[in-house]
């Protein structure tokens, strides 16, 4: 059974909680990513996404350099452990209507899993199963 450690993205882009929304926006643009994990004293404190910036800053015509990242980050993030099975992660994402989970081991950030990662794994499994079915049918 596939676990999070097998498919998680280990190179998680982070930003310190003392930075502002402009700093976060620049990183999102430069790295071509859709979210950042916010760290405080090396531990995950929250998540900020492009969506947060659009809804909480741009749509209100607020200057991003004047807003601390802590003011707009989502503090109630969901997480899993590296040994969590894919099926459990999918269920957690569906139950909470979220697009990403961070992966923590002993309260330390070790990875992230997104809908895209999960879709790729599930697609591969479906293709493998279809191929096996075809071989068995012959």
C-alpha positions, 0 to 999 in steps of 0.5 A: 500500500502506497504511503505519503513518504512514497509520493510526497514532495520533499522540497517544500518552499517555506517562508518565515512568519515575520515576512509580509505578503509581498515577500510571499507573492514574490516567492510564489511567482519566482518558484511558480508555485501556488502556496507556501508553508509558514514557519515559526521557529522552524515549525509549521505555523500555517499556509498561505496560497495565491487564493489567500492573497487574491481574496484577502489583499488584492480584492480589497485593494490593500498594499501587500507590503503592508500586510504581515503574512501571519494576518492572511495565512490559514492557521488551521492547516491539515497534516498527515504523517509520512506513513499515512496511506494514500487512501487515508490522505485522499479521504482527509482532503475530501472530508475537509475540502482542501487541496493540499496536506503538509507532511509532519514527522515529530512536528517537523515539516518533511513534505507536502502532498497536493491534489496533483500528486494524488491524481498522478498516483491514482492515474498510474494505479488505474493504468497498471490495473487496466494493463493487468486486466488486459493481459489477463483477458488475453 
